[in-house]
Amino acid sequence: MECGILKGSLETDQKRWLALYEKLPEDRQDVYFLPEYLLPYEKDDRGEALCAFAVSGDAVWLYPFLKSSIHGTEHFDILSAYGYAGPLVNGEGEDSSFLKKAWQGFSDWCLKENVVTEFVRFHPLLENTRWAPSEMQLFVDRQTVPILLHAYPEAVWNTSYYRVHRQMLRKAERYGYTFHVLEARKSLSWFVPLYNETQDFLSGSSATRFSSAYFESLTQGLTNNAWIGAVQYSDKIVAAVLVLEGKRFAHSHLMGYCRTGITAGMTNLVYHGIALEVAERKKTCLHMGGGRTKNEDDSLFAFKKSLSPERATFSLGTRCHSPTVYEQLGKKWESLHGPRPAGYFQFYRLRGIY
């Protein structure tokens, strides 16, 4: 078996990364696993864009992630990039013996590289928790909402489930809203400020705030696989979503919208327009994500549920590679800040400990 780590910033490694990615079945090839998706986070100082791999005969295992230094120490941690990640395998790679060896090789690398912890955001549509290592702790975080496109938009106009959605789309039409598909790179001058204004309104955390370098790198790297679906009122863009495409799926990645003026039906139209465009591009699903919180009564989740009856499960995974160092970090935290925050595995990221 060949095991290794590929760097997204190195051209030769990037080519190998993409070659291994292409050996996966098309229905497992999604945008979140590409080097072009990980590299913008490196440019945004969120860690080094890496991809672990293992190959044995025809079996392939891939695992992209960000590796970051733990401030003030000689240690590191691993974190999935914003969105979804986790391991990918092809059919031959599902063999339990192969998976065990692949994860063991990765664990050995983590110990050698002084990696203390690992935090994974699994992909809801691929259900790739099934390929997680046995020692990883898995947690269901929340439900997400995909729109299946095989019967879209016929289901919207002919099924009682979509009654409210239909009403809002008709309101949007009466108010004069129009939907447009725009090139992402050429739209950054107005999309980034609109997104930032939305994050300010929502009191968004640092996890959902990105630099201009991030947006430039993302849209340049993904080219036509990143585009914007926008709703316009008169001569003004009032809502816009940065859409990312993989082989089979499209994802509403980031959204910005105006908080002033008429809003009735605005967001319904932007998702409806995107779904129509994605269906035209022969994708099978538009994934809208979940709510802002885990709560079932989360207002964003409630809205997305009105657009589709489908659900997917978003899960998280944690693994500690160095329990001794982890406890040392914990004691240092407690001496400075009191008890460790419950439910926050990589607690040392919250506030400095050195």
Residue, then its C-alpha position, 0 to 999 in steps of 0.5 A: m500500500e502507498c500512503g502519503i500527504l499531498k500539498g494543495s500549494l504544490e503543482t505536482d501534488q495538486k496533479r496527483w490529488l486530481a488524478l486520484y480524485e478522478k478515480l472515484p465514482e462520479d457520484r462521489q466526486d464533489v467540489y468540497f474535495l478538490p484542491e481548488y476548494l481547499l486552497p482559498y482557506e490556506k490563502d485566508d490563513r486558516g491552515e495548510a491545504l492537504c490531502a491524505f491518500a492511500v492506494s493499493g491496487d485499484a483501491v483509492w482513499l482520499y481525505p482532504f483537510l486543513k492542518s493548523s498550528i496550535h498557537g504558542t506550541e509546537h503542536f498542530d490540529i486538523l480541521s475540515a474546511y468550511g462546508y463538508a469533507g471527510p474521507l472518500v473511497n472508490g468501490e474497491g476502497e470500501d474493503s474494511s482491511f484496506l480502510k483500516k490500513a489507510w487510517q493507520g497510515f494516516s494516524d502514524w503521520c499525525l503522531k509524527e507531525n505532532v497533530v493533537t486533535e482532528f475535527v471532521r465535518f462529514h458530507p450529508l449527501l455522501e454519508n461518508t461517516r461509513w468510512a470513518p475510523s472505528e476510534m473516531q467519535l461520531f455525532v449527528d449535528r443537524q438535518t440539512v435540506p436538499i432539493l432533488l431535481h429529477a421532477y423539478p419544477e413540476a413538483v413545485w406547481n403540482t404538489s400540495y407540499y409546496r403551497v406556501h412556496r408557490q404563493m411566495l414565488r407569485k408574490a415575487e413575480r408581482y413585486g417585479y423581482t427577476f432572477h439572473v445567473l452571473e459570473a462569480r469573478k466579475s461579481l465579487s466587487w458587489f457580492v463580497p460587500l453584500y455578504n459582509e453586510t449580511q454577516d454583520f446583521l447576523s452577528g456572524s462568527s469568524a468561521t463565516r467571514f472571509s477575506s477578499a483573497y479567499f473569494e478571489s482564490l475560490t472563484q479563480g480556482l473553480t472557474n465555471n463551477a462557481w457562479i452566482g444566482a441573484v435576484q434583482y429589484s429595479d436596478k439593484i441586486v437584493a439577494a445573491v447566492l454563491v453556488l458551487e458545483g461538483k459532478r452531480f451536486a450543486h451547493s448554495h455556499l454563501m448568501g448575501y441579501c439586503r435588509t431594506g425594502i420589500t422582501a416578500g418572496m425574494t429568497n424563494l425566488v433566488y433558490h427557485g431560480i438556482a434550482l432551475e439553473v442547476a437542473e438545466r446543468k444536469k445536476t441531480c441535487l441542489h443542497m441548501g444546507g441546514g439552519r443557523t443552529k441545531n434547533e428544529d425551530d430554527s427560522l432558516f431551517a424552517f424556511k428551507k424545509s418549505l422548499s423541499p421535503e427531502r432531508a440529509t444528515f450532517s454529522l461531525g467526527t472528533r479524534c484525539h491523537s495525543p491524549t497527554v498533550y490534549e490534557q496539558l492544553g486543557k489544564k492550561w486553558e482552565s488555569l487561565h479561563g476556568p472550565r473548558p466549554a462543554g461541547y467544544f472539542q478544539f476548545y483552545r481555538l476559542r481563546g489564547i492559552y499561551 
